[in-house]
Amino acid sequence: MKWKKDQYLDTIEHIHKSIQLKPIISLKNVIAQNPNGCIPISDVSKKGLHFDVKIKVARFLRQYPSIFEEFSGPQYNLPWFRLTQEAVEIDREERRLYEDCKEDLRERLKKFILMSKQKVLPLKVIQGMLWYLGLPEDFLECLDMNLDGSFRVVEMEEGLKGLAVESNERVLSVLQRNAMKKGVYSNETMEAIEFPLFPSKGVRLRRKIEVWLREFQKVPYVSPYEDYSHLDPNSDIAEKRVVGFLHELLCLFVEHSAERRRLLCLKKYFGLPQKVHKAFERHPYMFYLSLRNKTCTAILKEAYCDKMAIERHPMLRIRNKYINLMKESQVILKSRRVNNPYVERPKLDLDLECADEEEECVEIGRL
């Protein structure tokens, strides 16, 4: 398939600003967790690699004056940083959300582990997915407080520690639940479920691919939570299982998207084929590959073209508020560049939830 640009999916802010937002949140956490609520630049200046910051950390912090406030320290006139009042308020709201939605976030982690081959994943793999799952960075440091009795820490091969889930309860995927609501699925094994398709404007399939896709939709659906060891890896059923896994995985994520390269580390533990990345290209009516930010981001179309199909992640609203502060920082820096320090700092609406939904509905109507 020839790649075709989708203007709407390429301009969703919380997807494409996620790369910049992640180190901001990490640095925000360092400051917020300090007993004094502030830190000298020396505490983080040599940790740029750890925070995935490509420039000097001090310069990075100064790019976001609506989040980080700089002042002179008590000794040697060194720069210190603290959070602005707006950032402090959002941080408090974020911590309250972790408490209020603990059960939902724990359930997402449980489903993520249950999709793996042995129902167990190395802690280092889970750590790398915490951002996408919407869990705090220090989640794995306090397992006794954050997890319930269905989780247990186990020893894995190569000396790795892993997190396993013990559950006899059958888990239904988002596709299965939606198909049951529509009355087109009776919860039988090896029953066909059609994937929801959302063509982008200008994308056309060749006739033979259209014929194959119609037949592919009739192939039995194997849930990512079910045993797949009996499947022929070269069959259409196996491919449909892989596509179904990617669909369910992106449903669990905050932005319903992820950098494609970040998903490659999951192949070993989820029984995915070597060329799993090709599934995104073979199914352009389900997934969109955005090439912004000098990376390839896989986006689940259904999440943005059918708002009622997939549950909104509770963390998305908080991230939108931080993104709003990032936009406010751009306005502040611009006012400084034109040498006008008396420009009043704009007060943007921190609650973007309604505005985002209205804007997305308008954009979808244009497709």
N, C-alpha and C positions, 0 to 999 in steps of 0.2 A: 504494500500500500504506500502511495506517495503521501508524505506528511502534509497536512493542510492546517494553516494557522486558524485558531478560533479566538476571535477578538475578546469575547466575553470571558472565557476561561483563562485567558492570558492576563486579565486585569483584575482578578479577585485578590484584593489586598492581603487578606489574612493568609493566603497561600504563599504569595510571592515575597512578602515581608517576613516570613517565618525564619528565613536564614539569618536576617539581621536581628530579629527579635530574640532568638535563642541565646546568644551571648549577652544581650541586654538583661534578660531575666536571670542568667547565671550571676552576673556582676551585681545585680540588684539584690539577689539572695545573700551574697557575701556581706553587703553593707547592712541589710536588714537584720541579719543574724548576729551582727556584732553588738555586744552589750551597750556600747556607746552610740550606736546608730550611725557611725561614721568610721572611715578608715583612711590612713595615709596612702598615697599612691604606691609607696614601697611594698604594701601588702599584696598588690596584684600586678605590679609593673612587669615582673618577669614571668607571668603566667599567661601570656598571650596565646600560646599554643594550647594550653589547657582550656581556655575559653573560646578557642577557635576564632581569635581576633587576629587579622592579618596585619594590622598597623599597631603602633605603640598604644598601649592600653589607655594612657592618659589622653591621647588624642581621640581615641574612640569614645571615651566618657564625655569629652567636651563636645562631641557631635550631637549629644542629646541633653541640652540644658533644661528641658522640661521634665527630665527624669532624674538626672544627677546634678547636684549643686556643688560647685567648687568653692573652697575657702582656704585661707592660709592657716596652717597648723600651729600648734602651740610652741613648737621648737623648730629652729633652723628655717623658718618661713617656707616649709615644704607644702605642696598642694595636698589638700585633703578633700574627700568627697563624701557627701551625704545625699539622701534621697529628698526630692522636693516633696511638699505637702501632698500634692496630687498623687505622686508615686507611692507615698506612704499609705494613703487611703486605699488605693487599688491593691497594694500588697496585703492589707488587712482583709479586704474582701476576698482576695485569692485564698488566704489561709482559712477563712470561714467556709469557703466553697469546698475545700479539701475535707473539712469536717462534715459538712452537710451532705456531700455527695460521695462519702467514703465507700458506701456500699456499691454504688454504680461504678466507680472507678475500679474497685476490687473485682467486680464482675467482668469488666472489660479485660483486666489482666488474666483472669481465670480462663476466659474464652480464648485468649491469645495462646495460653499454654496448652489448652485442650486440643488445639488444632495441630500440635506437633505430633511427631511419629510415636513417641513413647510417653506423651503427656508430661514431659519434663523438658526444661530449657536451662542452659547455663545462665548463671546470674549476670555474666558479662553481656550476653545477648539481650537479656531483659533490660539491663542498664542502658544499652544503646537504643532501646525502643521507648523509654520512659517519656521522652518529649512527644512522640507521636501518640502515645496512649493517654497523655494528659496527666501523668503522675509527677509528683515533685521529685527533684533531683536526688534528694536524700531518702527516697522511699525505701530502698533496700537496706538502709543503715539501721532501720528500726522495724525489722520484720515482725517481731512479737506484737508490736502495737498496731501495725498496719494490716496484718493478715488474720484470717480466721482459721479454724481447725481443718479446713479442706486443703490447705497448703502445707507442704513440708520441705525442708531443706535436705537434699540428698547429695551423695558423692557420685560424680560422673567420671567417665573415662578421661585420661590425660590429667588427672588430679583436679578437675574443675568441680566447683560447687554448683549445684543446680537447684531449681525450684520446681517441685512436682505438684500436681493437683490430683486428688483422689475424689472421684465423683462417679456415681452410678446413674446419675440423672441424665436423660437424653437432652442434648442441647440442639435447638433448632436455629438454623442460620436466618439472616434477615430475608433472604430470598424465599425460604420455606414459609416463614411467618406471613410475608406479604402475599404469597400465592394462596395460602390457606384463607386469608381474609377475602380474597377475590373469588374463592370457591373453585380454583383450578388445580388444587393439590389436596390429596386425601391422606398424606403422611405415610404412604407406602414406600417400601424400599425399591430402589431402581426405577423410580417414577420420573418422568420427564418434567422439567420446569423450564420455561422459556426465560432467557435473560431479558430484562428491559433494555431496549435499544434507543439511543438518542443520537441521530445523525447530526453532525455539524454542518453548517451552511457551506455548500460547495463540495462536500465529500461525496463521491460517487463510487460505488463498487462495480467492478466488472461483472458481467452477467454470470459467469461461471462461479464467481465468489458469492454472489447473491443466492445462487442455487445451493451451494455448499452451506451457507449460513442458515438457510431454511431447514435443511436436513440436520444441521448441528443443533438447532433449537429443539428438535424432536428426540435427541439423544438423552438417555437416562441421566439424571442429576445425582451426583454423589456428594453429599455434604462434606465440608472440610472437617467436621467433627466425627466422621465415620471412618471405619477401616477401609483402606484403598489398596491393600497389599495384593489383592486378587486381580487388579486391573492390568491390562496390557499397556505398558508405558507409551506405546506407539499408536494407541487407539484414540478415537474421538471422545470416548468416555473419559479417558485419562486426561485429555486436554480440557474437557469441560470441568473436570474436578479441579484442575489447576486454575482455570478462569474463575470458578466459583470460590476458590480459596482467596484469590486476589481481591475479589469483590467483597468478601466477608472481612478480610483484613483491613481494607480501606474504610469499611463501615465503622470499624472500631476506633479509627484514628480521629484526632481532633479536627483536622482540616479535610478529612476524607481524601488525603493525598500524601505522597511521600516522595523524596528523592529516589529515583529508580535504583541508583547504586547502593543506597542504604538497605534495600530489600534483598540484595544478592547474598548477604551473609546468612540469610534464613534458609537457603537451599538445602543445606545438610540436615537441618533439624525438622524440616517440614516436608521432606520427600519431594522436592521440586526438581524438575528437569534442569539440565545444565543451561539450556537456552530459555529459561523461564521469562527473561526480559522480552522475548519475541511475542509473548502472549499479548502484551500491550499494543504491539504494532498490528497483530492479526485481528484485533477486535476494536477497531476505531470507533464503533458505535457505542461501546461501553466505557472505554478509557480514552483519555486525551493525554498526550505527552507534550508538556510545555518546555520550551528551551530557554526560558528566561533565567537570569542570574547565573549564566554560564554553567548551568547544570540541566539535567533532564528530570522533570518532576511528573510523576504519574498521578493523574486526577481521575477520580470516579465520577463520571458524568451524571449518574442518577442522583447523586447527592445535591447537585446544583440545578438539575432540570426537573426534578420531581421532589419538592420539599417535604411532602407527606410520607415519602417512602422510607426515609432513614432518619432515625432519631438524632436530634441535634446534640452534639457533645456539650456538656455543661461548661467545660473550660473555654469554649470558643468565645463566649461573651467577655471573659476577662482578658483574653489576648487581644480582642478588638479594642479594648480600652487602652492597653499599652501601645497599640499601633496608633491610636489617636494622639497619644503623647509624642510619639515619634514624628507625626505630621506637624504637631505644634512646634517641635524643636526646629524643623525646617523653616518655619515662619520666623522664629526668634533669630536664628542665624542669619537669615536674609535681611532682617531689619538691622542687625549689627553691621553687616557688610556695606549697607548704604549709609553708614555713619549716622544713624538716627536712634540714639539710645532712649529717646522719649516716647517711642512707639509703644502704645499700651499692649501688654501681652494678651493675645487673643484667648478668650475662654471658649473652647470648643466643647460641644456636648460629649461627655465621657461615655454616655450610654449609646453605643452605635447600633444596638441590636435592631431597633425599628428602622433606622435609616438604612442599614445594610440590607434588610429584607425588602424594603421598598425599591432600593436601587437594583437589587438582583432580579426582582420581578419585572422591572422595566427592561433590563437587559435580556432576560429570557424571552420577553415578548417580541424583541427585535430579531430573535433567531429564526 
